[in-house]
């Protein structure tokens, strides 16, 4: 794992909690390969988050989604 991904993951787990970030990362990862716009992927992710029952403040959900996207991008930067 690259240092950028470790830093993002560590920060997200500290701010949001490890289990919450893992679940958000799973939701965002499922959206990654869909042929949708960024806004459509965000909407689908938000619907998934509601479905799995994560109750977070709006700012925490937005932060978590952005950190998960940054984490995924940092992983693809090393390929």
HELIX and SHEET records of a PDB file:
HELIX    1   1 UNK A    3  UNK A   16  1                                  14    
HELIX    2   2 UNK A   18  UNK A   32  1                                  15    
HELIX    3   3 UNK A   38  UNK A   52  1                                  15    
HELIX    4   4 UNK A   58  UNK A   76  1                                  19    
END                                                                             
